[in-house]
Amino acid sequence: MYNNLKILYHQGKQFIPDVTTAKVPGIFRGRPVISLVKVDESRLQATCPTHAISANPVSIDLGKCTFCGECAMAFPDKIQFTTDYKISTNEREGLIVKEGDDQPIAINPEKVRKEIHSLFGRSLKLRQVSAGGDNSCEWELNAANNVQFDMGRFGIEFVASPRHADGIVITGPITENMAEPLQICYDATPDPKLIVLVGTDAISGGLFSGSPALNRSFLDRYPVDLYIPGNPAHPLTVINGLLDLTRRSF
Amino acid sequence: MHYLTIKNNQPVLVKEIPVVSYMAFLILNTGMVSESTARHCVNYFGYKEGNAIKLICCIADDTDHQIYVSSCLVETGNPYHSFSAKQLCFEKFEREIHENFGIDYSDHPWLKPVRFSHDRFDKNKEIAGYPFYSIDSEELHEVGVGPIHAGVIEPGHFRFICNGEQILHLEIQLGYQHRGIEKLFLDVKSLKEKATLSENIAGDTVVGHATAFAHTWESLCNFQTTPDIDFSRTIALELERIAIHTGDLSALCTDIAYQLGSAVFGRLRTPIVNFMQEWCGNRLSKGFIRPGLNRFPVTRELADRLLEVLDTFEPDFTEMNVELSNLPSALSRFERTGVVSTEDAITIGVVGMAARSSGLKRDVRNSHPYSMYPRLNHEPVVKHHGDVYSRVQIRREEVFQSIKHIRELLKEIPEVSPSERDNLLNPGTNLFTLSLVEGWRGEICHAAITGPEGELLHYKIKDPSFHNWMALALAVRNNEISDFPICNKSFNLSYCGHDL
């Protein structure tokens, strides 16, 4: 008993008091800012391993970006990654950062379905489906529930059965072999339900977008409620994204 | 000589690998494994060469630091005698060759698809129709789990055959995570894309797989790494080991409902992964390892910061471990649960942490050293009971060992050398190379073959899980089904690393 108390004492307070304003330590590659400096655009595009950079105007699609930082290292005057981890949005176009804009990425309240606030504003149970994920986003989703990030305090939790869930969270580029299990899981979730995509692979297929081993037709059939980019998405990105989508007031 | 002897990361011309008849190939490789328990197959794969299939088999010896490579040409049609009938450790490799190229075996004990890859030989075999082993009995029942499991983890389908609470047999069917990675290595042209791809093979072993790819590529280009590159990679590999072992100790405590251990080990992983973020900008080290480059050199300031992190980590980690190892209710769940005997471990060719918990001294850092490991004189941690508790002890002791290694390394930080990346754009022609890296789970093997233009003809990845899933299936036999979660977590095998 005494030992247990000693251990508890030594842990101190671990939880992050305010997950909406917490700072991340050290280098962090969050939302990029692209300056108006002129550079060789084709060379800039060639630095990106996932072809996330477009020219004229220069823009980065965070749905394709793996946040490797190659572009910022090669063109430090042109591109900088800020520590802003709030990069989730409910519009696919919202993930495209253009040169000259230094605006936060946010949820478009017009596009949030009305029932989401009234039904899920205080309690949200999610079924996670790893559809070809490399286990990094899965690790970070688990970390969102640990004693530091403690997502459970907002009433957001992952559940074992789709029957108990209010929506599904997909990680990974959706492999052919997971296409049917994913559909079965979605069908088993009662209406109304959310679809959340976590990580670059889920949003665009990422590096795997050209692979014949994928079957992403599921995403053509249903609208997506929230995109949470990252490779993997940081737990603070996940929690803030889900909170911004479901909170009753903005 | 029927085989070629090479060392880890030593490129050779493909034509130097002797091509022998199938019978000679079979006798040679199965014989080498049966002669010495220190030998095991690190990779055995096929690739198309004209109309035939060329098989390449690589046997590593843990004691003499050599890898024996031999090859053979085969065709689809007539069935061949299987290696597996003589030595079970080849079972998965032959199943994969059968699945990919339609090579038939007359006496393979278990010829089933491995991962239902998109370019498999027989497209009629579909993942939903996997032929599970079954026993016709009114007294036994089957339990099916997956592909989507209860937690936030990757998919796979587990089928248990149980007598009441007791597990008689478990069959594990994988392949749900198959993304066509090996083919993508050939399809994507730029080195950046290939390096990024290697980081996404298994997100929990980013440093391990990215280092294996970097070694493979550097050896193809005959590029000599500089001390500062080796230094950063070795520290990152050991930090990855500390982070995942600590996280897994948390998960093991969760599975025996020991909340204090679960919370404390869980929170102790955070300073380590957050340090990786401070160092390279990503908690799981993505964007860190690149062939021929040291993107984030270790400075004295960073080294001091790391020592500070370890100094605060170690007493808390020690305290929690002392408490856990004195807790009878935890020990009663861990001890004698999920046993893999030394004999079984040898038979099925188990690698890495799982092998060391069953009494095998098998560790690439010691047997085929690379980077800074020769200087560290790494001595593997070995346990002998092969149970869950052995794997708990291995994790605990390896964390302390890694901390010791890092402290030793940080005494002297090498100067940053200028990068000469241009050498890395043109790999040598008609080469074969093989890279072994000891990730936290065990031996990672990347093998590559280049063509007449230096282009990649074949890229073969083998995660330690490829060997070790069978160890899990054997470990749970005669255990209660309620002990499955701790057996599973004690190995913590990769789905995506296996499915590729």
Boltz contact constraints between the chains, C-beta under 6 A:
constraints:
  - contact:
      token1: [A, 3]
      token2: [B, 323]
      max_distance: 6.0
  - contact:
      token1: [A, 7]
      token2: [B, 319]
      max_distance: 6.0
  - contact:
      token1: [A, 10]
      token2: [B, 316]
      max_distance: 6.0
  - contact:
      token1: [A, 14]
      token2: [B, 267]
      max_distance: 6.0
  - contact:
      token1: [A, 25]
      token2: [B, 274]
      max_distance: 6.0
  - contact:
      token1: [A, 25]
      token2: [B, 278]
      max_distance: 6.0
  - contact:
      token1: [A, 26]
      token2: [B, 277]
      max_distance: 6.0
  - contact:
      token1: [A, 26]
      token2: [B, 278]
      max_distance: 6.0
  - contact:
      token1: [A, 27]
      token2: [B, 281]
      max_distance: 6.0
  - contact:
      token1: [A, 28]
      token2: [B, 281]
      max_distance: 6.0
  - contact:
      token1: [A, 29]
      token2: [B, 281]
      max_distance: 6.0
  - contact:
      token1: [A, 49]
      token2: [B, 192]
      max_distance: 6.0
  - contact:
      token1: [A, 49]
      token2: [B, 193]
      max_distance: 6.0
  - contact:
      token1: [A, 49]
      token2: [B, 196]
      max_distance: 6.0
  - contact:
      token1: [A, 66]
      token2: [B, 196]
      max_distance: 6.0
  - contact:
      token1: [A, 68]
      token2: [B, 196]
      max_distance: 6.0
  - contact:
      token1: [A, 68]
      token2: [B, 287]
      max_distance: 6.0
  - contact:
      token1: [A, 69]
      token2: [B, 287]
      max_distance: 6.0
  - contact:
      token1: [A, 128]
      token2: [B, 152]
      max_distance: 6.0
  - contact:
      token1: [A, 129]
      token2: [B, 148]
      max_distance: 6.0
  - contact:
      token1: [A, 130]
      token2: [B, 154]
      max_distance: 6.0
  - contact:
      token1: [A, 130]
      token2: [B, 155]
      max_distance: 6.0
  - contact:
      token1: [A, 132]
      token2: [B, 177]
      max_distance: 6.0
  - contact:
      token1: [A, 132]
      token2: [B, 179]
      max_distance: 6.0
  - contact:
      token1: [A, 134]
      token2: [B, 200]
      max_distance: 6.0
  - contact:
      token1: [A, 134]
      token2: [B, 202]
      max_distance: 6.0
  - contact:
      token1: [A, 134]
      token2: [B, 203]
      max_distance: 6.0
  - contact:
      token1: [A, 134]
      token2: [B, 496]
      max_distance: 6.0
  - contact:
      token1: [A, 135]
      token2: [B, 154]
      max_distance: 6.0
  - contact:
      token1: [A, 135]
      token2: [B, 203]
      max_distance: 6.0
  - contact:
      token1: [A, 135]
      token2: [B, 204]
      max_distance: 6.0
  - contact:
      token1: [A, 135]
      token2: [B, 496]
      max_distance: 6.0
  - contact:
      token1: [A, 136]
      token2: [B, 203]
      max_distance: 6.0
  - contact:
      token1: [A, 136]
      token2: [B, 284]
      max_distance: 6.0
  - contact:
      token1: [A, 138]
      token2: [B, 152]
      max_distance: 6.0
  - contact:
      token1: [A, 141]
      token2: [B, 152]
      max_distance: 6.0
  - contact:
      token1: [A, 142]
      token2: [B, 152]
      max_distance: 6.0
  - contact:
      token1: [A, 146]
      token2: [B, 266]
      max_distance: 6.0
  - contact:
      token1: [A, 147]
      token2: [B, 263]
      max_distance: 6.0
  - contact:
      token1: [A, 147]
      token2: [B, 267]
      max_distance: 6.0
  - contact:
      token1: [A, 148]
      token2: [B, 270]
      max_distance: 6.0
  - contact:
      token1: [A, 158]
      token2: [B, 152]
      max_distance: 6.0
  - contact:
      token1: [A, 160]
      token2: [B, 150]
      max_distance: 6.0
  - contact:
      token1: [A, 175]
      token2: [B, 178]
      max_distance: 6.0
  - contact:
      token1: [A, 175]
      token2: [B, 179]
      max_distance: 6.0
  - contact:
      token1: [A, 177]
      token2: [B, 116]
      max_distance: 6.0
  - contact:
      token1: [A, 177]
      token2: [B, 127]
      max_distance: 6.0
  - contact:
      token1: [A, 177]
      token2: [B, 175]
      max_distance: 6.0
  - contact:
      token1: [A, 177]
      token2: [B, 176]
      max_distance: 6.0
  - contact:
      token1: [A, 177]
      token2: [B, 178]
      max_distance: 6.0
  - contact:
      token1: [A, 178]
      token2: [B, 176]
      max_distance: 6.0
  - contact:
      token1: [A, 181]
      token2: [B, 147]
      max_distance: 6.0
  - contact:
      token1: [A, 181]
      token2: [B, 148]
      max_distance: 6.0
  - contact:
      token1: [A, 185]
      token2: [B, 148]
      max_distance: 6.0
  - contact:
      token1: [A, 207]
      token2: [B, 197]
      max_distance: 6.0
  - contact:
      token1: [A, 207]
      token2: [B, 200]
      max_distance: 6.0
  - contact:
      token1: [A, 208]
      token2: [B, 179]
      max_distance: 6.0
  - contact:
      token1: [A, 211]
      token2: [B, 179]
      max_distance: 6.0
  - contact:
      token1: [A, 211]
      token2: [B, 180]
      max_distance: 6.0
  - contact:
      token1: [A, 211]
      token2: [B, 184]
      max_distance: 6.0
  - contact:
      token1: [A, 212]
      token2: [B, 118]
      max_distance: 6.0
  - contact:
      token1: [A, 213]
      token2: [B, 118]
      max_distance: 6.0
  - contact:
      token1: [A, 213]
      token2: [B, 178]
      max_distance: 6.0
  - contact:
      token1: [A, 213]
      token2: [B, 179]
      max_distance: 6.0
  - contact:
      token1: [A, 213]
      token2: [B, 180]
      max_distance: 6.0
  - contact:
      token1: [A, 231]
      token2: [B, 286]
      max_distance: 6.0
